[in-house]
Amino acid sequence: MSDQPRMTVEKPWTGRFTEPTDAFVEAFGASVGFDQRLWRQDITGSMAHARMLAEVGVLTAEERDAILQGLEQIVGEIERGEFTWSIALEDVHMNIESRLTALIGVAGKKLHTGRSRNDQVATDIRLWLRDEIDTVLAELGRLRGGLIDLAEREAESVMPGFTHLQTAQPVSFGHHMLAWEAMLARDAERLVDCRRRVNRMPLGSAALAGTSYPIDRTLTARLLGFGGICENSLDAVSDRDFAIEFTAAAALIMTHLSRFSEELILWSSAQFDFVDLGDAFCTGSSIMPQKKNPDVPELVRGKSGRVFGHLTALLTLMKGQPLAYNKDNQEDKEPLFDTVDTLRGSLRVYADMIPRMTLKHAHMREAARRGFSTATDLADYLVRKGVAFRDAHEIVGRAVRLGVDSGRDLAELALDELRQFSDQIDDDVYQVLTLEGSLAARDHLGGTAPTQVRAACAQARERLAG
């Protein structure tokens, strides 16, 4: 960021003051180093405000046109990197207004009629966040689509399902991927719901009490594409609950991505060896040539804490403030900006990585076979033969003990060995002791049977398209 000489800058509020701002205080209080990111939204809001002021007769058509032309020129200057940002002018709003006045004269000074930086910045943030939510939703959709594709392709692939990170029951790998997609689908619902509250316009609330000018807030809202208007001026300029709500939704998404990361880190280890992540998403070791480190999942897992911290920071920022606007709210932008950047980056890298992941089917299948994952199927088999479930549970537990002692899975025990625990066991038992039989038996809505996984993929794809 470049800085204009301090002596040449005239602040728009100096009439009340008898001495200039202390140089350190000026730098300490300036936000232009980070809020210049809102320049496009600031100019968009100013253009709508100017059109509205002309419509109600506060500005002439000539003044409106001069303002619009001047703002268009500033857009070009910023896009070409020719615009000079000044710390002495504090923030994005005063930098743009000062440049506009330099370009078009007195008409530029009239742009701020009927508004305050308080409602201006609240409007800018909402406009910016509205667009960012749309981008995040698009990245979420891309990741969800990749998971659905993978789930459909791997509907019949067997892996061990875990509870307490111990082998529990066999599941379809596709079913597992749809569990991830279901989490992200709820995340998308939360963002869509959050966007409705973000998409309400504070502009026209002025500093805190509204304005005495005959403004038309409905017209301004329509020009800016807002779905509603913040109806109480005090609330409109002072609360940042919409930013907190978004950050909370982002924290949940990062929680889910962190859980996915934990599984991928485990699955790609030599001890599990279920998947191989693409080389483009891993790094090696500077000393151990055999290493292939799952850096992307590890980084995403770590970045989740960053977003959690931003949520705590925003909650703490807001909790002690009396109405209406306070300078504390200058501190809302950096946590919000970084939350968006972190979330977008994490979703993007995941959406890129998932389609390039290779499955090690034989290793997953062997892990499912080793862990007595069909024990519950044997208990269910006995229940269908008339054995009470608790008795069946005890019978299967003794059979598992024999398997543990002899180093064999249940399906590897001979029929006469199984019948020593219950004479209800016949040779048809081996149909339920196979991994495929276990999967196929769970043929109901939400179950892991391949037919259900494919049906769930179709439903998930339909939800995503809708």
Stockholm file with secondary structure:
# STOCKHOLM 1.0

chainA/1-466         MSDQPRMTVEKPWTGRFTEPTDAFVEAFGASVGFDQRLWRQDITGSMAHARMLAEVGVLTAEERDAILQGLEQIVGEIERGEFTWSIALEDVHMNIESRLTALIGVAGKKLHTGRSRNDQVATDIRLWLRDEIDTVLAELGRLRGGLIDLAEREAESVMPGFTHLQTAQPVSFGHHMLAWEAMLARDAERLVDCRRRVNRMPLGSAALAGTSYPIDRTLTARLLGFGGICENSLDAVSDRDFAIEFTAAAALIMTHLSRFSEELILWSSAQFDFVDLGDAFCTGSSIMPQKKNPDVPELVRGKSGRVFGHLTALLTLMKGQPLAYNKDNQEDKEPLFDTVDTLRGSLRVYADMIPRMTLKHAHMREAARRGFSTATDLADYLVRKGVAFRDAHEIVGRAVRLGVDSGRDLAELALDELRQFSDQIDDDVYQVLTLEGSLAARDHLGGTAPTQVRAACAQARERLAG
#=GR chainA/1-466 SS CCCCCGGGCCCTTGGGCSSCCCHHHHHHHCCHHHHGGGHHHHHHHHHHHHHHHHHTTSSCHHHHHHHHHHHHHHHHHHHTTCCCCCGGGCSHHHHHHHHHHHHHTHHHHHTTTTCCHHHHHHHHHHHHHHHHHHHHHHHHHHHHHHHHHHHHHTTTCEEEEEETTEEEEEEEHHHHHHHHHHHHHHHHHHHHHHHHHHSEECTTCTTTTCCSSCCCHHHHHHHHTCSEECCCHHHHHHCCHHHHHHHHHHHHHHHHHHHHHHHHHHHTSTTTCCEECCGGGCBCCSSCTTCCBCHHHHHHHHHHHHHHHHHHHHHHHHHTCCSSCCGGGGGGHHHHHHHHHHHHHHHHHHHHHGGGCEECHHHHHHHHHHTTTTHHHHHHHHHHTTCCHHHHHHHHHHHHHHHHHHTCCGGGSCHHHHHTTCTTCCGGGHHHHSHHHHHHHCCSTTCCSHHHHHHHHHHHHHHHHC
#=GC SS_cons         CCCCCGGGCCCTTGGGCSSCCCHHHHHHHCCHHHHGGGHHHHHHHHHHHHHHHHHTTSSCHHHHHHHHHHHHHHHHHHHTTCCCCCGGGCSHHHHHHHHHHHHHTHHHHHTTTTCCHHHHHHHHHHHHHHHHHHHHHHHHHHHHHHHHHHHHHTTTCEEEEEETTEEEEEEEHHHHHHHHHHHHHHHHHHHHHHHHHHSEECTTCTTTTCCSSCCCHHHHHHHHTCSEECCCHHHHHHCCHHHHHHHHHHHHHHHHHHHHHHHHHHHTSTTTCCEECCGGGCBCCSSCTTCCBCHHHHHHHHHHHHHHHHHHHHHHHHHTCCSSCCGGGGGGHHHHHHHHHHHHHHHHHHHHHGGGCEECHHHHHHHHHHTTTTHHHHHHHHHHTTCCHHHHHHHHHHHHHHHHHHTCCGGGSCHHHHHTTCTTCCGGGHHHHSHHHHHHHCCSTTCCSHHHHHHHHHHHHHHHHC
//
